[in-house]
Amino acid sequence: MLRRIAGVAGLGGVAGCVAPTTNDPPVRERSVAELGLPPDVCEEDVSGDPGIYAVVDPAFEGDWSGLAIPDRYDALTDDVGVVGLERDGRARAYPLPVLWHHEIVNDDFGGPTMVTYCPLCRSGVVADRRVAGRTRDFLVSGLLWTPPRLQTRIREDDGTVFGADRSGEAEVRNQGNLVTYDRDTRSYWSQLLAEAICGPLQGAELRIRPSTVATWGEWRADHPDTEVLLPPPHSGTVAPR
């Protein structure tokens, strides 16, 4: 998995204290991006991660039985973790082994939906893909950015983000986090904050969709008619650009 970590600019210091004067320029309020690490993430060109392809044409079945599944994906056994969604009497499961490799699934389930997962942070966010009146496709930038710890904790407490690993629930790690970008405006989005941190949509927030973390066995027992996401090549992906 190829990752780019944006360079951190050196910070200089001045010894002693300087008394303020009436001629001092106004203090510029720092953006959310500048409060995280690295603070210069917005200076990085949008090029996409050449090794991680987001799912843009997801396919679903009742299970993976009888399908040719590439070796890179763990088998869909009862102890495998899934992210589950319910809408209008229907249920869908997104296995962590697929999210581990692709990180973003652009779906349409009761409306445009995005299921995201960051393996490094063990963090997941499910959100509506509609922003500013338009449905957006989200891709993997290849950049990592760590939000301020306090903001991450707030997002955990309010249910924006959940923790998961391949076998189910887990604690979120506040470290280099998935940065996505939308294909239309190429704005950068923090997965943990569910917010645009750079670009034309800076400051926009995603509307969170309710979700459940469970094992495949637990989810299927509670939702016997569930659909489950199929891994590529059964589901279609797109190269970042």
C-alpha positions in Angstrom: 0.0 0.0 0.0 1.7 3.2 -1.2 1.2 6.3 1.0 2.4 9.8 0.6 2.9 11.9 3.8 3.0 15.6 3.0 6.1 17.3 4.1 6.1 19.2 7.4 7.5 22.7 7.1 10.2 23.6 9.6 9.1 25.9 12.5 11.3 28.7 13.5 11.3 30.5 16.9 12.3 33.8 18.2 13.9 34.0 21.7 12.4 36.4 24.2 9.1 38.2 24.1 8.1 41.0 21.8 5.6 43.5 23.2 2.6 44.1 20.9 2.2 47.4 19.2 -0.7 49.1 17.6 1.0 48.5 14.2 1.0 44.7 14.6 -0.9 43.0 11.7 -4.1 41.2 12.6 -3.6 37.6 13.7 -4.8 35.2 10.9 -7.0 32.4 12.1 -5.5 29.1 11.1 -7.6 26.7 9.0 -8.5 23.2 10.2 -5.9 21.8 7.9 -3.2 23.9 9.5 -4.1 22.7 12.9 -3.4 19.0 12.0 -0.3 17.2 10.9 1.2 17.9 8.5 -0.1 21.5 8.5 0.8 22.0 4.8 -1.4 19.2 3.5 -3.3 21.6 1.2 -0.1 22.4 -0.7 0.0 18.9 -2.0 -1.2 18.3 -5.6 -4.2 16.0 -6.0 -2.7 13.0 -7.8 -4.4 10.1 -6.2 -2.9 6.9 -4.7 -1.9 4.7 -7.7 -2.2 1.5 -5.5 -5.7 2.0 -4.0 -8.7 2.0 -6.2 -12.0 3.1 -4.7 -15.1 1.0 -5.5 -17.5 3.0 -7.7 -19.7 0.2 -9.2 -20.4 -2.1 -6.2 -22.0 -5.5 -6.8 -23.9 -7.5 -4.1 -25.1 -11.1 -3.5 -26.4 -13.0 -0.6 -22.9 -14.4 0.1 -19.6 -15.2 -1.7 -20.4 -18.9 -2.3 -19.5 -20.2 -5.7 -17.7 -17.1 -6.7 -14.0 -16.8 -7.8 -12.5 -14.5 -5.1 -8.9 -13.2 -5.6 -6.5 -14.5 -3.0 -5.8 -11.0 -1.6 -9.2 -11.0 0.1 -9.8 -13.0 3.2 -12.6 -15.6 3.0 -16.0 -14.4 4.1 -16.2 -16.5 7.3 -18.5 -15.9 10.2 -15.8 -14.2 12.3 -15.0 -11.6 9.6 -15.9 -8.0 10.5 -18.4 -6.1 8.4 -20.0 -2.6 8.4 -23.7 -3.1 8.2 -26.4 -0.7 6.9 -30.2 -0.8 7.0 -32.6 1.2 5.0 -36.3 0.7 4.2 -36.4 -2.9 5.3 -33.2 -3.8 3.4 -29.8 -4.6 4.7 -26.3 -4.5 3.2 -22.9 -5.6 4.6 -19.5 -4.3 3.6 -16.7 -6.7 4.6 -13.6 -5.3 6.3 -11.3 -7.3 4.1 -12.7 -5.5 1.0 -12.6 -2.1 2.7 -9.1 -2.8 3.9 -7.8 -2.8 0.3 -10.1 -0.2 -1.3 -10.9 2.2 1.6 -13.9 3.8 -0.1 -17.1 2.3 -1.5 -19.3 4.7 -3.5 -22.8 3.2 -3.3 -26.4 4.1 -3.7 -28.4 2.6 -0.9 -31.4 4.6 0.2 -29.6 7.5 -1.5 -26.0 8.2 -2.5 -23.8 6.6 0.2 -20.1 6.4 0.9 -18.6 3.7 3.2 -15.0 4.5 4.1 -12.3 2.8 6.1 -8.8 3.7 7.1 -6.7 0.6 8.0 -4.0 2.7 9.8 -6.5 4.4 12.1 -9.0 1.5 12.2 -11.6 4.2 11.6 -14.8 4.0 9.6 -17.3 6.6 8.5 -20.5 6.1 6.5 -22.0 9.3 5.0 -24.3 10.7 2.4 -22.3 11.5 -0.8 -24.5 14.6 -1.6 -22.6 17.8 -1.0 -23.9 21.3 -2.0 -26.8 19.8 -4.0 -24.7 17.4 -6.0 -23.8 13.7 -5.7 -20.0 13.3 -5.5 -17.7 10.4 -6.2 -14.9 10.1 -3.6 -11.4 8.6 -4.4 -8.3 7.9 -2.3 -5.7 10.7 -2.4 -2.8 8.7 -1.0 -2.1 11.4 1.6 -2.2 10.9 5.3 -3.2 13.7 7.7 -3.7 13.6 11.5 -6.5 15.8 12.8 -6.2 17.6 16.1 -6.8 15.1 18.9 -9.7 17.0 20.4 -11.6 17.2 17.2 -11.2 13.5 16.7 -12.5 12.8 20.1 -15.5 14.9 19.5 -16.3 13.0 16.3 -16.0 9.7 18.2 -18.3 11.0 20.9 -21.0 12.2 18.5 -21.0 9.0 16.5 -19.4 10.4 13.3 -16.6 7.9 13.3 -16.4 4.3 14.6 -13.6 1.9 15.2 -13.3 -1.5 13.5 -10.8 -4.1 12.5 -11.0 -7.3 10.5 -12.8 -9.1 13.3 -15.2 -6.4 14.4 -15.2 -3.4 16.7 -11.9 -1.7 17.7 -10.6 1.6 19.1 -9.9 4.4 16.7 -6.2 5.4 16.4 -5.6 9.1 16.0 -2.7 9.0 13.6 -2.0 9.4 9.9 -5.6 9.3 8.6 -7.2 8.7 5.2 -7.5 11.9 3.0 -10.1 11.5 0.3 -11.0 13.8 -2.5 -14.1 14.3 -4.5 -13.8 13.9 -8.3 -15.7 17.0 -9.2 -13.9 19.8 -7.2 -10.8 17.8 -6.1 -11.2 19.1 -2.6 -9.5 17.2 0.1 -11.6 15.6 2.8 -10.6 14.3 6.3 -12.2 10.9 6.9 -12.1 11.2 10.7 -13.7 14.6 10.6 -16.0 14.0 7.7 -15.2 17.5 6.5 -13.5 19.1 3.6 -10.2 20.6 4.7 -8.9 22.0 1.4 -10.2 23.2 -1.9 -13.4 24.7 -3.2 -15.6 22.8 -0.7 -13.4 23.6 2.3 -15.6 23.7 5.5 -18.4 21.5 4.0 -19.4 18.6 6.2 -20.8 15.2 5.3 -24.1 14.0 6.6 -23.5 10.9 8.6 -25.5 7.7 8.0 -26.2 5.2 10.8 -24.2 2.0 10.6 -23.3 -1.1 12.6 -20.0 -2.9 13.1 -20.5 -6.7 13.6 -19.1 -10.0 12.5 -20.5 -11.5 9.3 -22.1 -14.3 11.4 -23.8 -11.9 13.7 -25.0 -9.6 11.0 -26.3 -12.5 8.8 -28.1 -14.0 11.9 -29.9 -10.7 12.5 -30.5 -9.9 8.8 -31.0 -13.3 7.0 -31.9 -11.5 3.7 -28.9 -9.2 3.7 -26.8 -8.4 0.7 -23.0 -8.4 1.0 -20.5 -6.4 -1.1 -18.5 -8.5 -3.5 -14.8 -7.8 -4.0 -13.3 -6.7 -7.3 -13.4 -7.8 -10.1 -17.1 -8.5 -9.3 -17.4 -4.9 -8.1 -16.0 -2.1 -10.3 -13.2 0.2 -9.3 -11.7 3.3 -10.7 -8.1 4.5 -10.8 -7.5 7.8 -9.1 -6.7 10.7 -11.4 
